[in-house]
Amino acid sequence: MNISTGEIIFIIVVLVIVFSASRMGALGNAIGKFVYSFKKASKGEGFVDVKPSKTFSTKGAEDAQVIDAAPKKKP
């Protein structure tokens, strides 16, 4: 199966018309991020340790509530 240069150009023109230039940029960006993260994961890098932290207590905390590590001193 040989694809000539003219056929490749035709396919590219059709893709640009169908997906538009802005979508092609976003698609390229998404593919680049996927390849980067796939390479990083295949090397075993970038994993997050999900063990709970024992320094902060979250008892009684509501969503998006800030909890201070040390209580504030009263004057």
C-alpha positions in Angstrom: 0.0 0.0 0.0 1.8 3.1 -1.2 0.4 6.5 -0.4 1.7 9.3 -2.5 2.4 12.9 -1.4 -0.7 14.2 -3.1 -2.9 11.8 -1.2 -1.3 12.8 2.1 -1.9 16.5 1.4 -5.5 15.7 0.5 -6.1 13.9 3.8 -4.5 16.8 5.7 -6.7 19.3 3.9 -9.8 17.3 4.7 -8.8 16.9 8.4 -8.3 20.7 8.7 -11.6 21.4 7.1 -13.5 18.9 9.2 -11.8 19.6 12.6 -10.8 23.3 12.0 -7.4 24.7 13.0 -8.3 25.4 16.6 -9.5 21.9 17.3 -6.4 20.4 15.6 -4.3 22.4 18.0 -6.2 21.1 21.0 -6.0 17.6 19.6 -2.3 17.9 19.2 -1.9 19.3 22.7 -4.0 16.4 24.2 -2.0 13.8 22.2 1.3 15.4 23.5 0.1 15.3 27.1 -0.9 11.7 26.7 2.4 10.6 25.3 4.3 12.6 28.0 2.3 11.0 30.8 2.5 7.6 29.3 6.3 7.7 29.0 6.5 9.0 32.6 4.2 6.2 33.9 6.1 3.5 32.0 9.3 4.6 33.8 7.4 4.5 37.2 7.8 8.2 37.8 5.2 10.7 39.0 3.2 8.4 41.3 1.5 10.1 44.2 1.7 8.6 47.7 -1.9 8.4 48.9 -1.2 7.5 52.5 -3.2 9.7 54.9 -1.3 12.4 56.6 -1.3 12.2 60.5 -0.3 15.9 61.0 -3.8 17.4 60.3 -7.1 16.4 61.7 -10.1 16.6 59.4 -12.8 15.7 62.0 -15.8 17.9 61.5 -14.3 19.6 58.4 -16.7 20.7 55.7 -15.9 20.9 52.0 -13.3 23.5 51.3 -12.8 24.4 54.9 -9.3 25.5 56.0 -8.0 23.7 59.0 -5.0 25.2 60.9 -2.3 22.9 62.2 -1.8 24.8 65.4 -4.5 26.7 67.3 -4.2 30.5 67.4 -3.2 32.1 70.7 -5.7 34.5 72.3 -4.3 37.9 73.4 
